[in-house]
Amino acid sequence: SANITKGNLDVTTNACEAIGELAVKGVNNALVENSAITLGRLALIRPDLVAPYMKPWSMALSMK
């Protein structure tokens, strides 16, 4: 398990929010798909940190 610090948590939060924005803004599909892979990898390592962002993110992506 990774050591979580305030800095790591901030970076993870920012990454999740950025991925959500990519999905909402209608950015290039390849970029959104790669972001989805990254989010999935983060979720495998720390599902507790990623889970709060999954529902809004997946809803935004489904509208793509």
C-alpha positions as CSV (number, residue, x, y, z in Angstrom):
1,S,0.0,0.0,0.0
2,A,1.3,3.4,-0.9
3,N,2.1,6.0,1.8
4,I,-0.5,8.7,1.6
5,T,0.5,12.2,2.5
6,K,-1.4,15.5,2.2
7,G,0.6,16.2,-1.0
8,N,-0.2,12.8,-2.5
9,L,-3.9,13.2,-1.7
10,D,-4.0,16.7,-3.3
11,V,-2.4,15.3,-6.5
12,T,-4.8,12.4,-6.6
13,T,-7.8,14.7,-6.1
14,N,-6.6,17.1,-8.8
15,A,-6.0,14.2,-11.2
16,C,-9.5,12.8,-10.6
17,E,-11.1,16.3,-11.1
18,A,-9.1,16.9,-14.3
19,I,-10.2,13.6,-15.8
20,G,-13.8,14.5,-15.0
21,E,-13.3,17.9,-16.7
22,L,-11.9,16.1,-19.8
23,A,-15.0,14.0,-20.0
24,V,-17.4,16.9,-19.6
25,K,-15.6,19.2,-22.0
26,G,-15.8,16.8,-24.9
27,V,-12.0,16.5,-25.3
28,N,-10.6,14.1,-27.9
29,N,-11.9,10.6,-27.3
30,A,-8.4,9.1,-27.2
31,L,-7.4,11.5,-24.4
32,V,-10.5,10.7,-22.5
33,E,-9.9,6.9,-22.9
34,N,-6.4,7.2,-21.7
35,S,-7.6,9.2,-18.7
36,A,-10.1,6.5,-18.0
37,I,-7.3,4.0,-17.9
38,T,-5.3,6.2,-15.6
39,L,-8.2,6.6,-13.2
40,G,-8.7,2.8,-13.2
41,R,-5.1,2.3,-12.3
42,L,-5.4,4.8,-9.4
43,A,-8.6,3.0,-8.3
44,L,-6.8,-0.3,-8.2
45,I,-4.2,1.1,-5.8
46,R,-6.4,3.4,-3.7
47,P,-10.1,2.8,-4.3
48,D,-10.9,4.7,-1.1
49,L,-9.5,7.9,-2.6
50,V,-10.9,7.5,-6.1
51,A,-14.4,6.2,-5.2
52,P,-15.9,9.6,-4.3
53,Y,-15.2,10.8,-7.9
54,M,-16.4,7.7,-9.8
55,K,-20.1,8.4,-10.0
56,P,-19.9,12.0,-11.4
57,W,-17.0,11.0,-13.7
58,S,-18.8,7.9,-15.1
59,M,-22.0,9.9,-15.6
60,A,-20.0,12.6,-17.5
61,L,-18.2,10.0,-19.6
62,S,-21.5,8.2,-20.4
63,M,-22.8,11.4,-22.0
64,K,-19.8,11.4,-24.4
